[in-house]
Structure formats: structure tokens, C-alpha cells
Amino acid sequence: MIISMKCVIFGASGYAGQELLRVLSNHPHFEVVGVGGGSAKGFKVKDLYPGSSSVIAELVFLDNDELTWVVRDEKVPLVFLALPHGESQRLMPELLKITSHVIDLAADFRIKDPQSYEEWYGHRHGCPELLNEAVYGLPELNRSQIKGARLVAAPGCYPTASILAMLPLVKSGYSKGKVVVDAASGVSGAGRSLRIENLAMSVMEEFRAYGLKGHRHTVEIENALGVTALFTPHLAPMKRGILATCYLEPSQSFLKEFDGANPEEVDEYLYGMYLQFYEAEPFVKLSYVPVGTASVYGSNDVAVSVVFDQRTHTFIAFGAVDNLTKGAAGQGVQCANLVVGYAEESGLTQLGVWP
């Protein structure tokens, strides 16, 4: 007999929250018993998402205070937060008193240093005493720390694609110092709130950069890899998906080791190195050719590839994720599986949608 663990979702009316509902509806062990969404308060899940699974369709959206009472009264051991930035800080101290584990999809607890947080986010943190406890929830980087953690801060979607594209090169010592990341995201990465720049007529036939010289995801990449990053995000005219194209300088030891080598042999070696580095990772998929977003659409996979350009002495590493799944909800569930001791792939084995 399979025993379910109760959980609730704060912010279930947003894109990441809706993706959590989709993933958790197919999870063999988690049971969603409450959903929050201030703008949708009083509506049922099926009113907002007509295609919802029957197991969640009748749940009624509550505001945050009401859902907190559900956690307390029903002794819910697992809470997912898919809230706008800043709201997790307000709720977290109380939630950690009444539940066992919190998985936060927002950015509130990703940076451990309060001064660094203030520098990148422009205001003081509401509960800095919890920053050091929070575990950065990228399983491929911090699996052992995530297991059993009380508070997990899931990474941003851009950093997930970027970090996993570059991690083997940095960890091997083949690249050190500054990296350049050009990444593009689908419009759902901007959230569900109504903004003129994200309307269909503003996005169709358009491809543009934003967040220049200081996007907040920069510090996540730098902290995870120990590098200096120049990160430029772009908005692509598609619903979901992220492609990160990353440029890294090779170390002198790499150049010496492969001096005069055939370009195809170098790329073959890099592929083998990545394959060995990620051989135990269930959601990292290696490719010989540059990856794209369609291959991971709707899945918790990250597609990765790497080449070395000998003319410019530059590594080019690619990472593609679905920003709502591996970049948000799927990664949150992956972390939750680790936290409570379920198989890491539970509820996450769906393949990408193609075509």
C-alpha cells in the first residue's frame, strides 16, 4: 500500500504553481490538499485550469493566511512556495514553525550573504537569520545537502541551464575565471502578471535582450561556479523553454594538453568527459550537436552539449531546459523527493513533447 504525503502549494494560480499542480497530480506519493492564489481566491482549480486532473480539480484557491491555517490544522509536512519575489520572506518564519519542509521556487533564499542579497535585490532581506540554513536546490550540485533539508531554495531557470552546461568544465579545472552567458527564455518566464511588454503583440516577431549589466540571476551563476559571469538574458517569442549559450576561456593546462590535437578529437573527448561527469544524473541528457528547447519541452530534463572552438580558444557549452519544469516546478519536486527520501525520479519520468 502506497502512503501519500500531504502537501500544499502557495501561489498555485501562477505559471510555476500551475506546473506544480500538473507534476504533483501524477506523483505516486504526494497529495495536494490545499492551494493558494490571492487573485483566484474562491475559485476552484478546474475553473482556472479546465484540463486539471480530477484529483485536484475541486480544490478551492485560498489566500496565504487561510492556507497557512490549513498547514497548521492538518499538520501538513511539506509546503511548496511559488510566490512572487519577496513574499516568501514574510511567510517563512511562521511556516518553519508549523511544517517540516519548505521548497521555495522564488529567489528569496538563494543567496546566503545578506549584504550580497541587498546589493542584487535592492532591499534588505526580511529574515536574514534563515539565509544560511537554506540549501541551494540544484540536485546535480548539492544533492547531499538537500536530503532532509528543512528549507530548500530552488534555483532560477536561467542559472539551472547555465550552471549545468558549464559545471564539468569548471569542476575539471579546464576553465577558470570569467564566463559569458547569452540565454533566451520563453514568455512564461516573466510570470503570469499582465504587462504591456509581454502581450502577444509585443512579443510576436520580436527577440530582445533585457536586464543588462546586473540581472539578478548573475549572482547565482557566480556563487555556484566560483566564476565572474557576464550574463545577458533575452526574451524569445515562445511560451516556454530556455537555451543558455555559454562561452568559457580554457585554462593553460587544457591548451597544453590538447595542443595540436584534431578539433573532432577534442570535441569527442569533451563529450566523453561530460558523459562521465553526468553518468549518474537521471535528468541530464548529453548531445553531440547543439541542443534546443523543443527536446525538453514539458520534461524535467536538461539537455547539454559542448564544443571547443580552436580558432578563438573558446569553449561553447549549451544548456536547454523547460523553464517551468526543470527550471521551476519539476526541480522543486525533484528536491522534495530528495528531502523526504523518495526516489529522485518519482513523478518526473514524463518525456518531453515532440514535435
PyMOL commands that set and color helices and strands:
alter all, ss='L'
color gray80, all
select helices_A, chain A and resi 15-25+38-40+45-48+64-73+87-98+114-121+128-130+139-146+157-171+187-190+196-198+200-203+217-225+252-257+263-277+293-296+325-340
alter helices_A, ss='H'
color red, helices_A
select strands_A, chain A and resi 5-10+30-36+61-62+78-81+101-104+135-136+151-153+175-185+208-209+228-235+242-250+284-286+302-309+314-321
alter strands_A, ss='S'
color yellow, strands_A
deselect
rebuild
show_as cartoon
